[in-house]
Amino acid sequence: MSSEQVTVSQFIVGLLQYATRQIKRATDGATDAQLYYRPSADANSIAWLVWHLSRWQDYMSAAVSGDPQVWLSEGWAKRFALPPDLPNEAAGVGDSIEQVAAFQVDRATLFGYMEAANRAAVERITMLTLEQLEESVLYGTPETPVFTGPAWQAFIYVLGDSIQHTGQVNYIRGLVSERGWRRRAGGY
């Protein structure tokens, strides 16, 4: 390999940073009503999607690196004050329609956590070795695993989720905004 080739870690970081930039553009100037709008009773809101993507980045990068999640170590779980039926490890996977509908947090906390989670994920992933990317990681519990496999594969799921949900954020913002909002938000 030449030194000009992009590493796996750089690729992962690049896509996570891209998704975060896109979310910032899509939410810039959004009202609280727009952040919490759900197109249907079983759809997610922009705010919930931002939280979920942030949790997913924080959770998986911490699981792979062995570092503590900023969700817990920096006190974000307490600031979000989620209902007691959601454990502190909650990342939104498997949330019920009622849990998604009840999700409410002030924007400073929501976007503060998004920034903190992305910063931590980027720092963690940048420091990973190829050996760490090959190690097995578990998401969920041994009794009910959501994912078990090599870390690089876990990051494929994180990146896929990030791209998919960033598109949903943009779609919802388009539904609730005036024509031309995307151009005014800085395009793509």
ABEGO torsion letter per residue (X at the ends): XBAABBBAAAAAAAAAAAAAAAAAAAABGBBAAAAABBABAABBBAAAAAAAAAAAAAAAAAAAAGBBBAAAAAGAAAAAGBBAABBAABAGBGBBAAAAAABBBBAAAAAAAAAAAAAAAAAAAAABBAAAAABBBBBEBAABBABBEBAAAAAAAAAAAAAAAAAAAAAAAAAABBBGAAAAAGEX
